[in-house]
Amino acid sequence: MPSFEELGLAKPLLEALIANGIAEPFPIQAATLPDTMAGRDVLGRGQTGSGKTLAFGLALLSRLNGGHAKPLHPRAIVLVPTRELAMQVSDALTPYARSLGLWCRTVVGGTSFTRQADQLRRGVDLLIATPGRLSDHVRQGTCVLSDVEFTALDEADQMADMGFMPQVRAILDLVAPGGQKLLFSATLDRDVDKLVREYLNNPVVHSVSPPTGSVTTMEHHLLMVSNDDKPDVINEVAARDGRTIMFVRTKHHVDRLAKKLRSIGVNAGALHGGKAQNARTRVLAEFRDGTTPVLVATDVAARGIHVDDVSLVVHVDPPADPKDYLHRAGRTARAGQSGTVVTLVTHDQRRAVHGLTSRAGVKPTSTNVRPGDEDLVRITGARVPSGEPIPEFIPKVRTPRPGGAGGGQRRSWGDRGGERSSAERGGRSYGGERGGRGGHATGGPRTEGRSYGGERRRSFNH
């Protein structure tokens, strides 16, 4: 495998890679970098954890090296489906952008629109954005895409699943014609395939990493439980030692289960689209650093979760379809690590779950379990919870400063966690930002979408 130096990266990037403890490229980086550095359009197929963020990020930064952005005119954009993923891509690429003297910024809902507009006015070389908020900036005139020569779409299949394709298409129509485009996706479903055919110019295809269902370091289990035993089984599995993600279908169930687990001594965090951005950021940070070992989440909110060392994924509620199963399962056994995926199955769910896993290409082991069973401990590491309640985090309340009108200061949207994109105003947020199923990035009708995994999707397109 070629080294980063042999792949032609600039010396500052090589030094930054070494400083971050990265000595050799991942397979997808070694495979795609020669083509991306040469200016070819690239279609990369790879699961999360395969190293594709640096695969497209290092290429974009290398091609941006030596140039300067004009106010309001970013030179390259990375489109991602969720706020959490945008933050993670930014965290991964910012050190390398700095090594070249380039500005890397994020544009997402849930944070101050005005602050983002100010950053765009100063000039941004690489802009990482969710389609909804970027569409708002385009519509408001605070971002102009005509100078964008390099565009990367990360997790394109997830953007399609979340209904973002109308916004993505409208954005791609506005970037500089003939510019380089990189698209990374775990699957090439109909919408993604149409996007590739319409917007990528004779792309080089690189497929790295097997589908989630055939990852050899991932074990799949169906745990057959009675309705009466299921709550105690959940409690014991959650009390295990190790980083665990538990998936449920609705926001309400997320909050209820996390609260129940904390009441019996399991430090669990709740993540769903209805939470404020600062709360979501805090919960994810505590999950990453191990302060909170258990994360209870909905499908959509978890689409931005790229955390290493998740050793167990639990389908508390069976997923709605095979793609959701594989997406949830993909949170574990990342980057060559091992992991276990268990689905709790009650008697009335058996036939449906067997059919779902078969369509997902997974052959799980079925085991009947009850609380305290040896098989439950063997498969999941289940333990009896301590029973000592864990107090819920209560954010500090800002004390109004004297001297303002009425003895205090009015707080702006930014003070309350940021201005929301207009895709979020007037309704509930959906996985960070909601995709529309029709309309346009800069104008369009308000439509109702389908129900997804128990969370209601409403789209407000722009």
C-alpha positions as CSV (number, residue, x, y, z in Angstrom):
1,M,0.0,0.0,0.0
2,P,1.4,3.4,-0.9
3,S,2.3,5.9,1.8
4,F,0.7,9.3,2.2
5,E,3.9,10.9,0.8
6,E,3.7,8.7,-2.2
7,L,0.1,9.7,-2.7
8,G,1.3,13.3,-3.3
9,L,0.1,15.1,-0.2
10,A,1.6,18.5,0.7
11,K,4.3,18.5,3.4
12,P,2.2,20.4,5.9
13,L,-0.6,17.7,5.6
14,L,2.0,14.9,6.1
15,E,3.3,16.6,9.2
16,A,-0.3,17.1,10.5
17,L,-1.1,13.4,9.9
18,I,2.0,12.3,11.9
19,A,1.0,14.8,14.7
20,N,-2.4,13.1,14.8
21,G,-0.9,9.6,15.0
22,I,-1.9,8.6,11.5
23,A,1.1,6.9,9.8
24,E,-0.5,4.9,6.9
25,P,-3.6,5.4,4.8
26,F,-6.7,3.3,5.2
27,P,-7.6,1.2,2.1
28,I,-10.3,3.6,0.9
29,Q,-7.8,6.5,1.2
30,A,-5.1,4.7,-0.7
31,A,-7.7,3.7,-3.4
32,T,-9.3,7.1,-3.9
33,L,-6.6,9.7,-3.3
34,P,-4.7,9.2,-6.6
35,D,-7.9,9.8,-8.6
36,T,-9.2,12.7,-6.4
37,M,-5.9,14.4,-6.5
38,A,-5.9,14.1,-10.3
39,G,-9.3,15.9,-10.4
40,R,-11.4,12.9,-11.3
41,D,-15.0,12.6,-10.1
42,V,-15.1,9.7,-7.6
43,L,-17.9,7.4,-6.4
44,G,-16.8,5.7,-3.2
45,R,-18.7,2.9,-1.6
46,G,-17.7,2.3,2.0
47,Q,-19.3,1.8,5.4
48,T,-18.8,4.2,8.3
49,G,-15.5,3.7,10.0
50,S,-13.7,3.0,6.7
51,G,-11.8,6.2,6.8
52,K,-13.7,8.0,4.0
53,T,-13.8,11.4,5.8
54,L,-10.0,11.8,5.4
55,A,-10.3,10.2,1.9
56,F,-12.3,13.1,0.5
57,G,-11.1,15.7,3.1
58,L,-7.4,15.4,2.4
59,A,-8.1,15.5,-1.4
60,L,-10.2,18.6,-1.1
61,L,-7.7,20.4,1.1
62,S,-4.8,19.5,-1.2
63,R,-6.7,20.9,-4.2
64,L,-7.6,24.1,-2.2
65,N,-4.0,24.6,-1.1
66,G,-2.6,28.0,-2.2
67,G,-5.9,29.7,-3.0
68,H,-8.1,32.2,-1.1
69,A,-11.8,32.5,-0.7
70,K,-13.8,35.6,-1.4
71,P,-16.4,36.9,1.0
72,L,-19.6,34.8,0.9
73,H,-18.1,32.6,-1.8
74,P,-16.9,29.2,-0.4
75,R,-14.5,27.3,-2.6
76,A,-15.5,23.8,-1.6
77,I,-18.4,22.2,0.2
78,V,-19.1,19.0,2.0
79,L,-22.8,18.0,2.3
80,V,-23.8,15.7,5.1
81,P,-27.2,14.6,6.4
82,T,-27.0,15.6,10.1
83,R,-25.6,18.3,12.4
84,E,-23.7,15.7,14.4
85,L,-22.0,14.3,11.3
86,A,-21.1,17.9,10.2
87,M,-19.4,18.6,13.5
88,Q,-17.5,15.3,13.4
89,V,-16.3,16.0,9.8
90,S,-15.3,19.5,10.9
91,D,-13.4,18.1,13.9
92,A,-11.6,15.6,11.7
93,L,-10.6,18.1,8.9
94,T,-10.0,21.4,10.8
95,P,-6.4,20.5,12.0
96,Y,-5.4,19.7,8.4
97,A,-7.0,22.8,7.0
98,R,-5.1,24.9,9.6
99,S,-1.8,23.3,8.5
100,L,-2.4,24.8,5.1
101,G,-3.7,28.1,6.3
102,L,-7.2,27.3,5.1
103,W,-10.5,28.2,6.7
104,C,-12.9,25.3,7.4
105,R,-16.4,26.2,8.8
106,T,-19.7,24.5,9.4
107,V,-23.2,25.6,8.5
108,V,-25.9,23.6,10.3
109,G,-29.3,24.2,12.0
110,G,-29.5,24.6,15.7
111,T,-26.6,27.2,15.8
112,S,-26.6,30.9,15.2
113,F,-27.4,31.8,11.6
114,T,-26.0,35.3,12.1
115,R,-22.7,33.9,13.4
116,Q,-22.5,31.6,10.4
117,A,-23.2,34.5,8.0
118,D,-20.4,36.5,9.6
119,Q,-18.0,33.6,9.1
120,L,-19.0,33.3,5.4
121,R,-18.4,37.1,5.0
122,R,-14.9,36.6,6.2
123,G,-14.3,33.9,3.6
124,V,-14.5,30.1,3.9
125,D,-12.3,27.7,1.9
126,L,-14.1,24.5,2.9
127,L,-17.7,24.6,4.1
128,I,-19.3,21.6,5.8
129,A,-23.1,21.9,5.7
130,T,-26.4,20.2,6.1
131,P,-28.6,20.8,3.0
132,G,-31.4,22.6,4.9
133,R,-29.3,25.2,6.5
134,L,-27.1,25.8,3.5
135,S,-30.3,26.3,1.5
136,D,-31.3,29.0,4.0
137,H,-28.0,30.8,3.5
138,V,-28.4,30.6,-0.3
139,R,-31.9,32.0,-0.1
140,Q,-30.9,34.8,2.3
141,G,-27.9,35.7,0.0
142,T,-25.4,35.0,2.8
143,C,-23.8,32.2,0.8
144,V,-23.1,32.1,-3.0
145,L,-22.1,28.8,-4.5
146,S,-20.9,29.9,-8.0
147,D,-17.2,29.7,-7.0
148,V,-17.5,26.1,-5.6
149,E,-15.1,24.0,-7.6
150,F,-15.1,20.9,-5.4
151,T,-18.1,19.2,-3.9
152,A,-18.2,16.1,-1.7
153,L,-21.4,14.3,-0.6
154,D,-20.9,12.2,2.5
155,E,-23.5,9.5,3.5
156,A,-25.5,10.2,0.3
157,D,-27.8,7.2,0.9
158,Q,-28.7,8.7,4.3
159,M,-29.5,12.1,2.8
160,A,-31.8,10.3,0.3
161,D,-33.5,8.3,3.2
162,M,-34.1,11.6,5.1
163,G,-35.7,13.3,2.0
164,F,-32.9,15.7,1.3
165,M,-32.5,15.0,-2.4
166,P,-34.5,18.0,-3.6
167,Q,-32.2,20.4,-1.6
168,V,-29.1,18.5,-2.7
169,R,-30.0,18.7,-6.4
170,A,-30.8,22.4,-6.1
171,I,-27.4,23.0,-4.4
172,L,-25.6,21.0,-7.1
173,D,-27.3,23.1,-9.8
174,L,-25.7,26.2,-8.2
175,V,-22.1,25.2,-7.9
176,A,-19.5,26.0,-10.7
177,P,-20.2,23.9,-13.8
178,G,-17.6,21.3,-14.5
179,G,-16.3,21.2,-10.9
180,Q,-15.0,18.1,-9.3
181,K,-17.6,16.0,-7.4
182,L,-16.9,13.2,-4.9
183,L,-19.8,11.1,-3.6
184,F,-19.5,8.6,-0.8
185,S,-22.3,6.2,0.1
186,A,-22.8,2.8,1.8
187,T,-25.4,1.8,-0.8
188,L,-26.3,2.9,-4.3
189,D,-30.1,2.9,-4.1
190,R,-32.3,4.4,-6.8
191,D,-32.1,8.1,-5.7
192,V,-28.4,8.0,-5.1
193,D,-27.8,6.2,-8.5
194,K,-29.9,8.9,-10.3
195,L,-27.8,11.6,-8.6
196,V,-24.6,9.9,-9.7
197,R,-25.8,9.6,-13.3
198,E,-26.9,13.2,-13.5
199,Y,-24.2,15.1,-11.7
200,L,-21.0,13.0,-11.7
201,N,-18.8,13.0,-14.9
202,N,-17.5,9.6,-15.8
203,P,-16.7,8.8,-12.1
204,V,-14.1,6.3,-11.0
205,V,-15.8,3.8,-8.7
206,H,-14.0,2.5,-5.6
207,S,-15.8,0.0,-3.4
208,V,-14.1,-0.6,0.0
209,S,-15.4,-2.5,3.0
210,P,-18.0,-5.3,2.9
211,P,-21.7,-4.6,3.6
212,T,-22.6,-4.4,7.3
213,G,-24.4,-7.7,7.1
214,S,-21.2,-9.5,6.1
215,V,-18.7,-7.9,8.5
216,T,-17.0,-10.9,10.1
217,T,-16.2,-9.1,13.4
218,M,-19.9,-8.5,14.0
219,E,-22.1,-11.0,15.8
220,H,-25.9,-10.9,15.4
221,H,-28.4,-12.3,17.9
222,L,-32.1,-12.5,18.4
223,L,-33.0,-12.6,22.0
224,M,-36.5,-14.1,22.4
225,V,-38.2,-12.6,25.4
226,S,-41.7,-12.4,26.9
227,N,-43.5,-9.1,27.2
228,D,-43.3,-9.4,31.0
229,D,-39.5,-10.1,31.0
230,K,-38.5,-7.5,28.4
231,P,-38.2,-4.5,30.8
232,D,-35.9,-6.4,33.2
233,V,-33.8,-7.8,30.3
234,I,-33.3,-4.2,29.0
235,N,-32.3,-3.0,32.4
236,E,-29.7,-5.8,32.9
237,V,-28.3,-5.4,29.4
238,A,-28.0,-1.7,29.9
239,A,-26.0,-2.2,33.2
240,R,-23.3,-4.1,31.3
241,D,-19.7,-2.9,31.2
242,G,-18.9,-1.2,27.9
243,R,-20.2,1.4,25.5
244,T,-23.8,0.5,24.4
245,I,-26.3,2.1,22.0
246,M,-30.0,1.2,22.5
247,F,-32.3,2.0,19.6
248,V,-36.0,2.7,20.1
249,R,-38.6,4.1,17.6
250,T,-39.9,7.3,19.1
251,K,-38.6,10.4,20.9
252,H,-41.0,9.8,23.8
253,H,-39.7,6.2,24.3
254,V,-36.1,7.5,24.2
255,D,-36.7,10.0,27.0
256,R,-38.8,7.5,29.0
257,L,-36.2,4.7,28.8
258,A,-33.2,6.9,29.5
259,K,-35.0,8.3,32.6
260,K,-35.9,4.7,33.8
261,L,-32.3,3.5,33.4
262,R,-30.9,6.5,35.4
263,S,-33.5,5.7,38.1
264,I,-32.0,2.2,38.6
265,G,-28.3,3.3,38.5
266,V,-27.5,3.1,34.8
267,N,-26.0,6.3,33.4
268,A,-27.9,6.7,30.2
269,G,-28.1,9.6,27.8
270,A,-31.0,10.4,25.5
271,L,-30.5,11.5,21.9
272,H,-33.3,12.5,19.5
273,G,-34.2,15.3,17.1
274,G,-36.4,17.1,19.5
275,K,-33.5,18.0,21.8
276,A,-31.7,21.4,21.6
277,Q,-28.4,21.3,19.8
278,N,-26.3,22.1,22.9
279,A,-28.0,19.2,24.8
280,R,-27.3,16.8,21.9
281,T,-23.7,17.9,21.7
282,R,-23.2,17.4,25.4
283,V,-24.8,13.9,25.4
284,L,-22.6,12.8,22.5
285,A,-19.5,14.2,24.1
286,E,-20.2,12.3,27.3
287,F,-20.9,9.1,25.4
288,R,-17.6,9.5,23.5
289,D,-15.5,10.1,26.6
290,G,-17.2,7.3,28.5
291,T,-18.9,9.4,31.2
292,T,-22.2,8.1,29.9
293,P,-21.7,4.5,28.7
294,V,-25.3,4.0,27.4
295,L,-26.9,6.0,24.7
296,V,-30.6,5.7,24.0
297,A,-31.5,7.0,20.5
298,T,-33.9,7.0,17.6
299,D,-32.8,5.9,14.1
300,V,-32.6,9.4,12.7
301,A,-30.7,11.1,15.5
302,A,-28.2,8.3,15.5
303,R,-27.4,8.8,11.8
304,G,-24.6,11.2,12.8
305,I,-23.1,8.9,15.5
306,H,-19.6,7.8,14.5
307,V,-18.1,6.7,17.8
308,D,-15.4,4.0,18.1
309,D,-15.5,1.3,20.7
310,V,-19.3,0.7,20.7
311,S,-19.2,-2.9,21.7
312,L,-23.0,-3.6,21.7
313,V,-26.0,-2.3,19.7
314,V,-29.4,-3.2,21.1
315,H,-32.6,-3.1,19.0
316,V,-35.0,-2.5,21.9
317,D,-37.7,-1.9,19.3
318,P,-37.0,-3.9,16.1
319,P,-36.2,-1.6,13.2
320,A,-38.7,-0.7,10.5
321,D,-36.8,-2.2,7.5
322,P,-33.6,-4.0,6.5
323,K,-31.8,-0.7,5.8
324,D,-32.5,0.6,9.3
325,Y,-31.2,-2.7,10.8
326,L,-27.9,-2.4,8.9
327,H,-27.6,1.3,9.7
328,R,-28.1,0.6,13.4
329,A,-25.8,-2.4,13.4
330,G,-23.1,-0.3,11.7
331,R,-22.6,1.7,14.9
332,T,-20.5,-1.3,16.2
333,A,-17.6,-3.3,14.7
334,R,-16.1,-0.2,13.2
335,A,-12.6,0.0,11.7
336,G,-11.9,-3.7,12.2
337,Q,-13.1,-3.9,15.8
338,S,-15.5,-6.5,17.0
339,G,-19.0,-5.9,18.1
340,T,-22.4,-7.5,19.0
341,V,-25.8,-6.7,17.7
342,V,-28.9,-8.0,19.6
343,T,-32.6,-7.6,18.8
344,L,-35.1,-8.1,21.6
345,V,-38.0,-10.1,20.0
346,T,-41.3,-10.8,21.7
347,H,-43.5,-13.7,20.5
348,D,-45.7,-11.6,18.2
349,Q,-42.7,-10.1,16.5
350,R,-40.9,-13.3,15.6
351,R,-42.1,-13.8,12.1
352,A,-41.6,-10.2,11.0
353,V,-38.0,-10.0,12.6
354,H,-36.9,-13.2,10.9
355,G,-38.1,-11.9,7.6
356,L,-36.4,-8.5,8.2
357,T,-33.0,-10.0,9.1
358,S,-33.2,-12.4,6.1
359,R,-33.7,-9.4,3.7
360,A,-30.8,-7.6,5.4
361,G,-28.5,-10.5,4.6
362,V,-28.0,-11.4,8.2
363,K,-28.1,-14.8,9.8
364,P,-28.6,-14.2,13.5
365,T,-28.5,-16.8,16.3
366,S,-31.8,-17.1,18.2
367,T,-31.8,-17.6,22.0
368,N,-34.6,-17.7,24.5
369,V,-33.6,-15.5,27.5
370,R,-35.0,-14.4,30.8
371,P,-33.5,-11.9,33.4
372,G,-30.4,-13.4,35.0
373,D,-29.9,-16.2,32.4
374,E,-26.4,-17.4,31.7
375,D,-27.0,-17.0,28.0
376,L,-28.0,-13.3,28.4
377,V,-24.8,-12.7,30.3
378,R,-22.7,-14.6,27.8
379,I,-24.1,-12.8,24.8
380,T,-24.4,-9.2,26.2
381,G,-22.4,-9.1,29.5
382,A,-25.7,-8.3,31.3
383,R,-25.5,-7.4,35.0
384,V,-28.0,-6.5,37.7
385,P,-28.2,-2.6,38.0
386,S,-27.0,-1.0,41.2
387,G,-30.4,0.5,41.9
388,E,-28.8,3.8,43.0
389,P,-30.5,6.6,41.0
390,I,-28.3,8.9,38.9
391,P,-29.3,12.6,39.1
392,E,-30.3,14.1,35.8
393,F,-28.1,16.8,34.3
394,I,-29.7,20.3,34.8
395,P,-28.1,23.0,32.7
396,K,-27.1,26.2,34.3
397,V,-29.6,29.1,34.0
398,R,-28.0,32.3,32.9
399,T,-28.6,35.1,35.4
400,P,-29.8,38.3,33.8
401,R,-27.3,41.2,34.1
402,P,-28.6,44.4,35.7
403,G,-28.8,47.5,33.7
404,G,-30.6,46.2,30.7
405,A,-34.2,47.0,29.7
406,G,-36.4,45.7,32.4
407,G,-33.4,44.8,34.6
408,G,-32.1,42.1,32.3
409,Q,-31.1,41.2,28.8
410,R,-33.3,39.6,26.2
411,R,-31.7,36.5,24.8
412,S,-31.4,35.9,21.1
413,W,-31.9,32.7,19.3
414,G,-28.2,32.2,19.5
415,D,-28.3,32.3,23.3
416,R,-30.9,29.6,23.3
417,G,-28.8,27.2,21.3
418,G,-28.7,29.0,18.0
419,E,-31.1,30.2,15.3
420,R,-33.0,27.4,13.7
421,S,-33.0,27.0,10.0
422,S,-36.4,27.7,8.5
423,A,-36.5,24.0,7.7
424,E,-36.9,23.6,11.5
425,R,-39.1,26.5,12.4
426,G,-42.8,25.8,12.8
427,G,-42.4,22.2,13.6
428,R,-40.3,19.5,15.1
429,S,-36.7,18.9,14.0
430,Y,-36.0,15.6,12.3
431,G,-32.6,14.1,13.0
432,G,-31.0,17.5,13.2
433,E,-32.4,19.0,10.1
434,R,-35.4,17.7,8.1
435,G,-35.3,16.8,4.5
436,G,-38.2,17.8,2.3
437,R,-39.8,15.3,-0.1
438,G,-40.4,17.9,-2.7
439,G,-39.8,21.6,-3.4
440,H,-36.5,23.4,-3.9
441,A,-33.6,24.5,-1.9
442,T,-34.6,28.2,-2.3
443,G,-38.3,28.0,-2.4
444,G,-41.2,25.5,-2.5
445,P,-44.4,24.2,-0.9
446,R,-44.8,22.9,2.5
447,T,-45.6,19.2,2.4
448,E,-46.3,16.4,4.8
449,G,-44.0,13.4,4.7
450,R,-44.2,9.8,5.8
451,S,-43.8,8.4,9.3
452,Y,-40.3,7.1,9.8
453,G,-39.4,4.7,12.6
454,G,-42.1,6.1,14.8
455,E,-41.0,9.7,14.4
456,R,-43.2,11.9,12.4
457,R,-41.5,13.6,9.5
458,R,-42.7,17.0,8.4
459,S,-40.9,18.8,5.6
460,F,-40.6,22.5,5.1
461,N,-38.7,23.0,1.9
462,H,-36.9,26.0,0.6
